[in-house]
Amino acid sequence: MQTLKVLMSAYACEPDKGSEPGVGWRWALETAALGHEVWVITRANNRPGIEKALRGLTHAPRNLNFIYYDLPAWARWWKKGPFGVHLYYLLWQWGAYLQARKWHQTENFDTVHHITFGVVRHPSFMWRLGIPFVVGPVGGGERAPMELRKWMSLGGQAKEILRDAMNWLARFDPFVRQTYARASVILLKTPQSMAWLPAPYRVKARCQLEIGVERQVEDAQRVVPFKSHQALHILYVGRFLHWKGMDIGLRAIAEVTRRGIPVRLTMIGQGPERQRWQILTAHLKLAYCVTWVPWMPQHELMQAYRNFDALLFPSLHDSSGNVVLESMAGGLPVVCLGLGGPAEMVDGQCGRVVPVKDKSSEEVVHELADALAELAANPTLVRELRDGALARSYEYSWRRVVSGVWGEQGDGYRAAIQNVQEEIAYASA
């Protein structure tokens, strides 16, 4: 495979972090591991964490370089408030392009990749470098079905309406449209985000999730076995937010208990919905079987997965769902809704996906309860799903995910190589 000089734009890029910062770091690291010369332009405040991580690597990659850039200190007050953050990010993207243009004059990059933030509404100006331009994976085009919003608070419903409006308007944003018009390859996290993308650009787009996991050394025998005489032990991990769907999830668990099935639910996380969910738990007469746990370190969480029978993750518009992939890597089956990234990762071999199209909230609650009751009644099935979860997680190893773009058969690699070959042919003519 021919080595490329890849410039990555990663506003968020930090080791030992989840979500966007972790994505930026791992894509940079894994692209370098494929043999490419990688240059990452990122925020200056990410520098201490990056340099500490590089010093801690046994074999720090010599082909991984970082360019640190930030807006002047006086501009940082714009980051205060939800809209100020977006303005700051837009200005950073323009400044990062200007920095990249200077570096391109000396380094002569073969291709540029916008990796974070991975949001469909956010533009990049890196296409102006005039080299093959890869965008994504980006998401955020997912939408909570109207029927499933009925149990949200009024504030939550208002936020969903605002989000819908922002997504609609972004399709007409000239900066956003130019980003996709100039892209060589567009990667969307989910089919819902693909549907959001204006039709003229879909011909050069495909779906791919951006998250991955380390290949686990755990094996199925080390997972605590399911015992049919025990209560069904269910886990929720995540922020306590209105769109995470636990208004639906708690009602499903209440229905399971009404069927005479003993259940224990552990809620790991924090967030503004905690009080509402606790009140709902009391109203549904579930307080006796629900345990609330604050955030815990990642290594402790991986150990905790062994103590449960299923992860309940009824999120309404998660583009990815890191916790879903992490739980599968820990051998934990997943029960989720047919929405967003979780629906792309989970199949019948590692969990249950409850369809939501044209379903009422009550129907979704009933089918979620059916899925949980099925697990409670079939310990053999749970063991099979544990094995399936481990196997499925291997399909999302970081190396495999990144190779889909920058490996020899990756579409980003092919677009860049084609351009390199055309330039060589032109110079030789």
Stockholm file with secondary structure:
# STOCKHOLM 1.0

chainA/1-429         MQTLKVLMSAYACEPDKGSEPGVGWRWALETAALGHEVWVITRANNRPGIEKALRGLTHAPRNLNFIYYDLPAWARWWKKGPFGVHLYYLLWQWGAYLQARKWHQTENFDTVHHITFGVVRHPSFMWRLGIPFVVGPVGGGERAPMELRKWMSLGGQAKEILRDAMNWLARFDPFVRQTYARASVILLKTPQSMAWLPAPYRVKARCQLEIGVERQVEDAQRVVPFKSHQALHILYVGRFLHWKGMDIGLRAIAEVTRRGIPVRLTMIGQGPERQRWQILTAHLKLAYCVTWVPWMPQHELMQAYRNFDALLFPSLHDSSGNVVLESMAGGLPVVCLGLGGPAEMVDGQCGRVVPVKDKSSEEVVHELADALAELAANPTLVRELRDGALARSYEYSWRRVVSGVWGEQGDGYRAAIQNVQEEIAYASA
#=GR chainA/1-429 SS CCCCEEEEEESSCCTTCCHHHHHHHHHHHHHHHTTCEEEEEEEGGGHHHHHHHHHHCTTCCTTEEEEEECCCGGGGGGGSSHHHHHHHHHHHHHHHHHHHHHHHHHHCCSEEEEEESCBTTCCCCGGGGCSCEEEEEEBCCCCCCGGGGTTSCHHHHHHHHHHHHHHHHHTTCHHHHHHHHHCSEEEESSHHHHHHSCGGGGGGEEECCCCCBCCCCCCGGGSCCCCTTSCEEEEEESCCCGGGCHHHHHHHHHHHHHTTCCEEEEEECCCTTHHHHHHHHHHTTCGGGEEEECCCCHHHHHHHGGGCSEEEECCSSCSSCHHHHHHHHTTCCEEEESSHHHHHHCCTTTEEEECCTTCCHHHHHHHHHHHHHHHHHCHHHHHHHHHHHHHHHHTTBHHHHHHHHHSTTCHHHHHHHHHHHHHHHHHHC
#=GC SS_cons         CCCCEEEEEESSCCTTCCHHHHHHHHHHHHHHHTTCEEEEEEEGGGHHHHHHHHHHCTTCCTTEEEEEECCCGGGGGGGSSHHHHHHHHHHHHHHHHHHHHHHHHHHCCSEEEEEESCBTTCCCCGGGGCSCEEEEEEBCCCCCCGGGGTTSCHHHHHHHHHHHHHHHHHTTCHHHHHHHHHCSEEEESSHHHHHHSCGGGGGGEEECCCCCBCCCCCCGGGSCCCCTTSCEEEEEESCCCGGGCHHHHHHHHHHHHHTTCCEEEEEECCCTTHHHHHHHHHHTTCGGGEEEECCCCHHHHHHHGGGCSEEEECCSSCSSCHHHHHHHHTTCCEEEESSHHHHHHCCTTTEEEECCTTCCHHHHHHHHHHHHHHHHHCHHHHHHHHHHHHHHHHTTBHHHHHHHHHSTTCHHHHHHHHHHHHHHHHHHC
//
